[in-house]
Amino acid sequence: VLSTFAPDSLLVQSFMSRVVSAFIFVYWGARVLVELFVFDLGHLNRPHEICGRRGIELLFTYLTLVYGLALIHSLGKLNLDVAVPDIGPFPRMFVIIIAVFSIMKLLVISMPKSQGPKLSCFGAFLFFCVWPGMRPAALLQRKTGLQWWKDLAWGLLFALLGVFWSVGTKFCHQAGLSDAAAGLVALPGISMMFHVGGLRLLRGFLRLFGYDVEQLFVDPLLAKSLSEFWGQRWNIAFSDMNRFVFVAAIRTALEEDLGVSKAKAAQAGIFAAFVASAMLHEVGITLPVLAGYGGPP
């Protein structure tokens, strides 16, 4: 209530703001410690229960961080511009995407069916910091004899094509192509460089070192239908994330706890995945520019 209706009172460098911020910081910090080290919630291992557990842990951690920063600010040790910097649209976009992507990775790795709980510390490092895919099982062990050179060759080809495409778009823009048109024309080049090319190169390097990771963009130009394009070829990591988290959580909650039929629970899970996809794109694209919510900027 205080944070909602009188947030400025916590930012004033006074004795009362220090006491209140310190109390709330300690309260939420204690809740985090109790949640992680006192309660044994291992029996809550169904997808929707795991999402709830992780959601509570992340919320408590976030509140601890926020009120910790407020306490440091009220003590005069931290400038507000440093605690909440105005970094601009593109840096803000990267920060938001990394944060959201890390949360989704945490949810996926927590699901028993993903085999994420079996990962070693190094495997978890690769999963969170190196490979953007959503199949932890591929990082459980190293294999020999994996074919890697085709991934490197195709990745390099598409990355170079993307560079040439982007350079051509720049010349067209300088020749009079409008900003809006140039932005649209540049999108295929960006996808060729990063989605199709860069990620294929990364896959080749990981396969070179024995990790049989999946191809994330499976020759999307060869798709024969929209369903094949979106479901089997474009951004496999996003499809896997939906399957492990949103679809599974909604389906098990409806089917096992509420007695909904399997067919209706599956349909609700797919619908929830589409809603979650829309919200994640909204957070990652329109929120950074602070405009155009629910539609084009």
N, C-alpha and C positions, 0 to 999 in steps of 0.2 A: 504494500500500500504506500509506504513512504517513497519507494523508488518510482512508483507510477505517478503519484500526485505531487510529490515535492522533491524531485531529483536534485534540484539546485541546492537544497539544504545540505546534501551530503558532499557537495563540492566546495562548500565554504570552509576555509581553513580555521576552524574553531574547535574548542574543547568538545562540544557536544557532537559535532560531526565525526571527530576522531573516535569517541566512545561508541557511537552507533555503528560506524563502519567496522571498528575492531570487533564488536560483538557479532555482527552479521558475518564477518569474515571467519571468525572462529567457529560460529555455528555451522556454516556450510562446509568448512574444512573438516570439522568433526564428522559431519554426515558422510562425506566422501570416505574418510578412514573407516568408519563403521561399516559402510556399504561394501568396501573392498576387503577388509581384514577381520571383521567380526561376524557378520552374517554369512552363513553357508547357503548360498542360493544355487548350488550346483544342480539341484533337482529341477530347477526351472530351465529346462534345456530344449523346449520346443521353440520353433522359430519366432512366434509372437511373444513368447516369454523372454527369449533372448533379446529381442528388440526392445522390450520394456525395460529389462535390466540395464542394458547398455545406454538406453535413453536417459534413465535416471542418473546413472553414473556421469554421463556427459553433462547433463544439466547441473548437477551438484558441482562438478569441476568448474564449469563456466561461471556459476555464481560465486564460487570461491575466488576465482581469478578476478572477476569484476570488482568485488568488494575489497579484495586485496589491493588492487590498483587505486580504488577510491581512498583506502586508508593511507597508502603511501602519499597520495596527492594531498590529503588533509594534513599530513605531517610536514608538508612543504618540501618533500624529497623528490617529487615527480611533477613536471609540468603537464598540464592537461593536453597540450598539443602533442606531447610525446606519447602519452598514454593512448590517445585517440587521434592519430595523425591523419591529416587530409592528404592521402597519397595519390589521388587522381584515379580516373576510371580504369585504366589498364592494370596498374599494380593492384588496385582493389579487386579487379576481376580474378587475377591470379591468386591472391590471398583467399578469396572466397572459394574458388574452385579447389584449391589445395585442401582447405579445411573440410569442405563437403566431401571431397573424394576420400580423404583420410577417414572420415566418419563411416562412409559406406564400406571402405576396406575393413574397418574394425568390425562392422556388422557381418560382413561376409566371412571373415576369418573366424568368427565366433560360432558359425553354424556347423553342427556336427557333420552334415551331409557334404559340406565343402571340404572336409578333412583339414580345415584350417587349424584346429586345436593340436594337430599332430606335427605342425611345422617346428623346426629347430629355430634357435635365435637368428641364425644367419638366413634361414629360409624366410622368416618373418621380415627381416631387413630387406631382402630382395622383393618380397611381396609389397611392402609399403613404400619403399624408396626407389626401386629400380624398374620393376615391371608393372605396367598399368592394368594388366589383365586381372580377372576376378576368379581364377581357378587355382587356389593354393595347392591343390594336389600335384600340379605340375612341378612344384618346387620342393617336393618331399625328398626326392633323391636324384642323383645325377646318373645319366645313362651314357653308354658309349655307342659310337657308330651313327649318331644322329646326322642327318643331312642338313647342312647349314649354308653352303655356298649359294644355293639358289635364292635363299632369303636375302642374303647380302647383295646379290646381283640385282634382283628385282627391286629391292629397297633403294639401292643406289640409283637405278634407272628412274624410278618414280620421283625420287627426291630431286634429281636433276631436271626432269620434266617440269616439276613444280617451280623450280627456280627460273627456268626459261619462261614459263607461263607468267610468273609474277613480273619478270623484267619486261615482257611484252605488254602486260597490263599497265605498267608504269609509263612506258612510251606512249601508249594510247591515251592515258590520262593527261600527259603533257601535251598531246596533240589536240586536246579539246574534249575528251570524253568526260562526262559529268562525274562528280564525286560519287553519287548514288550508283550509277552504272558501273563505274570502275570498282566500287566495293563488291558488287555482285559478280562481276567478271573475275575478280581476284580470288573468290572463294574456292573454285576448283583447284587453283594453283596451291593455295594454302593446304587443302586436303591432300593433294598429291605429295607435297613436301613432308607433312607431319603425319597425317593419318595413314596413308597408304605407304609412303616411302620410309619416313623416320621410324615408325613402329615396326616395319618389316626388317629394317636394319637391326634394330634392337633385338628382335626375335632371333635373327641370324647369329648375333654375338652370344646370346644366352644358349642357343642350341650348340654353338661351338664349344661352350664350357659344360655341356651335358644336361642342360635343363630343357625338357621337352615342352616348352610353352606353346600355347595355341596361337594361331594367326588371328589377329583382331579384326582386320578388314580383309575378308576372304574374296578377293577378285570381284568387287561389287559391280563392275561393268558387265560381268557375265550373268547377272541375275535375269531370270526370265519372267519375273512377276514382282509386284511391290511387296507381297508377303515374303517372298524369298529374299529380296533385297534387305528389308528391315529386320527380318527374323533370323536369317542364316548368314548374311554376308556383311552387313554394316554394323560396326561397333559391337562386336561380340561381347566385349567386357560389360557393356551396358545391359545387354540381354541376360548375361549370366548374373549380374547384380540383381536385376529384377526377379529372376528365377529363384535365387537363393534367399532374398530378403522379402520383397514386397509380396510376390505371389505366394510364397511359402507361408509367410506370417498371416496373411488374410485367410488363406485357405484352411490352415490348421485351427485358427481361432474360430472360424465359422463352423467348420465341420466337426471338430472334436469337442469344443466347448458349448456351442450353441445348437448343435444337431442339424445344421443345414446340410442338404444333400451335396454329394461330391461334385456334381455338375454345376450347381449354382455357386458353390464355394470356389470352384475353379474359375468361373466367369467373373466373380467378384474380385478374385486375386488378379486376373488380367486387367480388369478395369482399374484397380488400385495401382497397378504398375504404370498404366498410361497417365493417371493423375499424378503420380509421383514423378514421372518423367517430365511432365509439363511444369511442375513446381520446381524441379531441379534446374531446368533450363531457364526458368524465370529468375531464380536466384543467381545463376551463373552468368546471365547475359544482361538482363535489364536492371537488376539491383546495383551492379557496379557503376552504371551511368546515372542512377537515381532518377530515371525517367522511363516513360513508355511502359509502365506496368500493365501486364495483360495484353499487350499488343506491340507492334513495331515502335522503336524509339522515335 
